[in-house]
Every structure is written in structure tokens, then in C-alpha cells.
Amino acid sequence: MEFMTYHDFMFWTKGMAYVGMGLGLAAFVAFWLFLTERDEDRFADKEEE
Amino acid sequence: MSHHTTPDKKFWTPANILTAIILAIGLVLTVKRFTMGIGSVTNLSDDNPWGIWIGFDLLCGVALAAGGYTTSAAVYLFGMKKYHSAVRPAITTAFLGYAFVVFALLYDLGRYYRLPYPLTIYPGPTSFLFEVGLCVALYLTVLAIEFSPAVWETLRWKKLRHLAHSLTLLLTIFGVILSTLHQSSLGGLYLIAPSKLHPLWYSPYLALFFFISSIPAGLSMVIFEGGLSHKFLHHKMDETHIEEAPGVTLGFAKAAAVVLFGYFNLKWIGVAIDDNWHYLATGWGAWFLVEVIGFVLVPCLMYAVAAREKNQKLAFWASIVTVAGIVLNRLNISLVAFNWQLPTEFRYIPSWEEIMITVFIVTLEITVLRFCLSKLPILHEHPEFKGAH
């Protein structure tokens, strides 16, 4: 990207960083659910027993 | 108890013969380095004053010794007592890791008797290097005290053992603080070189990257060594260690998956914050993607599947990929992507003697570790101190 001013640069890079953080946090929720899915099953089995 | 039955083995096995040859060559090169100077054994120059001894022995050594603070923090600060059997092996590895980091540093320094100078004669408290030196010196002391109960138990020095054991919580807190400081400061050392380090690896978050990545490095080393101990030193392990091993592997795998996921995201924030996207389309970008996808995202997913499916073998393989990834990252920052703009003839390639001395130091460390694991109550509890932890 070409930037005319320092403000342009900061606006673009900070904006991209915030978008990345938002996507990362949303992805983490999915990742955590994937990671712990079987744990919940295990506890559910125990409750049924 | 199973660890009392030592199998009858002859001493001169192929592994021991290879070890003896490496140690003999290393000793000859050590004499050469300390009598004929650093130039006689290295390809270091004013352009590349830090070589493989810093890039591998120090940066990788410190990162891979992070199992000590991660494990002791999990057990003593977060109360995860189910991982207690992993503490002593982790502390032993960390203690030896740091001890050999300092040992390797002496080869770079040359004048080893001046090691305390930065803390006494010429202190530079505004320098990252000063902070690293101070923290490593203090943390090595902390680790020595944390490791010492295994020695006192073997010698049956109960009072010293009790004294060291009573300091556990204090030392753990101190160890976590010191590790946070110097693990990050090692990355901070490279903040001074934005024009030398390739933009994909240079980041204002370097210190954060080094600290965050040290956590899965330490966890992976605990899993890796646990797997090896289970295979080769099974006869030294007592029932508690054998029973708790799967829980340690899978629990640490889950933790490593979470931290690697965060680290993977942070690496992209690092690219975004400096607008380095265009470098991804170059050869350097391809190498960066190999590191970040192949050695961060892939082991992250391997760990996640291993923890989810309760697959210890997959967790063991993930630990190997993670350790390789940490080594790759540290070597990229200190050697490969450092001075990336210099013509090839001015780039640093380590001499065979530098590599051989590194191999010598790693071999020596593994030999001492093997000795400690077989002679000290690390993979089993001492009969006179059962349940006294």
C-alpha cells in the first residue's frame, strides 16, 4: 500500500490489527469449542451414569 | 518398586561410544578456543558478532528450558496438583538447560573470569543485555535451590532438604517473574536492529513473541522428555509417575494448543501493524509462512486433536514439531533473517568447529541429564521422603 501521510499509515495498520484481533478472538471461541468438545461429552456421560 | 531393578547393560554401547567421541573432539576444540582465541574456531566477524553459540545454545537453550517455570507455576501457583510428578523432571531439565546456557556463553565471552563484570564492575542497567544477564544469574540460582532437594534426599541431609522445600512457593513466584522478564528481554535484544533483521521477523512485539513462544516450548519439552523417559527410563519411574504421565501429556498438550493458537494470531498482528503484507509474496515470505504455518499452526492443530482425542502419541509428535519450530524461529531471528540485505559472501555461515562445539555442549548436557535421572530421585520418590512434597 502507498501512504501519503503518517496518519494514513497508522489508520490502515491499526485498522488491520484491530480487524485481525477481532477475527482471532472469534476464531478462538470456535477453537476452544473444538478443543473441549469431548470433555463436555465425558462429563455428560458421567452425569448419565 | 520397579525403579530398583536396574537392567544389566554393558557400558560401551554404540550410543556411549558416540558420546565419548563427541566429548573428546569437543574437549580438543575447547582447548583450541581458549588458547588460540575466538577467531581460530569461528566464522564470526564485525558484521556477524553473534553466531550459532548465541542463536542456538543461548536463545534456543533458554526457550526450551522454560518447562521449569511453566510446570512449577501450573502446580504451585494454579494448584494443578495432578501434574506434580512432572515438576522434578521439568526443574531438572530447566536447571541443566540454564547451567549449560551459561557454560556455552563462556565460549563466546572467552574471558570467562569476567562473567560477573556486568553485574559488578561495569553495570549497564539501561541495557536489555544487563537485564538478561541479571535474570539468568538469579534464575539459575533459583533453579539450583529448587533442584537441590533431589540431591539432599540422596545424601539424606534432611534439614537442608526441609529448608529448600519450605522455600518452594517463594521460589516459584520468583522464578515466574524472572522468566517473564528474561524470556521477553531476549527478544528485546533484537529491537535495536530494525535495519538488520528482516521486516517479517522484526516487530515491536518481539519481546512479547519470545515470551509467549517460550510457554509452548517449555510445555513441549516436558511432553517430549516425558515420552522419552517413558520409553528409555521406564524402570526408573515409580507407580505415581507412570500413572500420572498420560494426564501430564494430554493436559500440557491442551495448554500448548491454546498458547500456540494465541501466538499464531499474534504473529499476524505483528505483520499487520507494520504493513509487511507485501513481503509475503517474496522468497523470505515463503520461508516465514513455512515457520508460522508449518511450525506454529500445524503443531497447534496436532496438539488440539491430540488433547481432544486423548492421543498421547500425536501429542508426542506435536511436541517434536513445536520444539523444531521454536529452534527455527530463534535461528531465523538470530542468523537466517539477520543481515538479510548483505551480499552472500558477507553472510555468516558457522564453521564446522562452531557446530561441533555446540554438538559437544548438547551431548554433555544430555549425558549429565541421563546421569541425574538415573542416580537421583527425579522420576521416582525417595523411599524415605514419600509424599513429602
Interface residues (C-beta under 8 A of the other chain):
Chain A: M1 F9 W12 T13 K14 M16 A17 V19 G20 M21 G24 A27 F28 F31 W32 F34 L35 T36 E37 R38
Chain B: K254 A257 V258 F261 G262 N265 W268 I269 A272 I273 D274 D275 A304 A307 R308 E309 K310
